[in-house]
Amino acid sequence: MLSSAEILTDAAFLVEASDFLDMNSIDAEDSGDLAIPELRGAASPAYVRGGDISGEAAINALKLYREKEKLRRRKQRQRIKDEIEGLRRMSDELSLQLKNLKL
């Protein structure tokens, strides 16, 4: 039977893992469906003033936003991969130390 401390430790791990996945999950929506957050909604100053942004400028802004978003996601994926690799190395080291202690 599990002690309450073990249950709490497991629960804390699950909550932390859930938070990590929530923060680092990639939306399933197509990148073509992305909208610039600053231009969403009718409260945007450009839309309220009657559209001071030309169509071409809006397209360029959207393209720039998408490129920045791709770069941000790429960097985020690399950080996650690096973190996982570091954790694997640490796990290997700890396993080796534990094995040496048992001998």
C-alpha positions, 0 to 999 in steps of 0.5 A: 500500500502506498503511503500518503507521502508517495501519493502526494509525490505522485500527484505533484508530479502529475500536476507538474507534467500536466502544466508542462504539457499545457505550456508546451503543447502545439496547437493543431490549427493550421498555421494558415489560420493564425491571426495576429493577436493585436489585430483580433477583434473590433476594438483594434485601433486600426479597425476603429479608425476605418482601416489605416492599414493598407491591404498590402501592409496587413499581408506583410504584417501577417507574413512577418508574424507567421515567420516570427511564430515559426521561429519561436516554436522552433526555438521552443522545440529545441529548448525542450529537446535540450532539456530532455537530453539533459534529464536523460544524461542526469538519469543515466548518471544517477542510475550508474551511481545507484548501480555502483552503490549496490555493488 
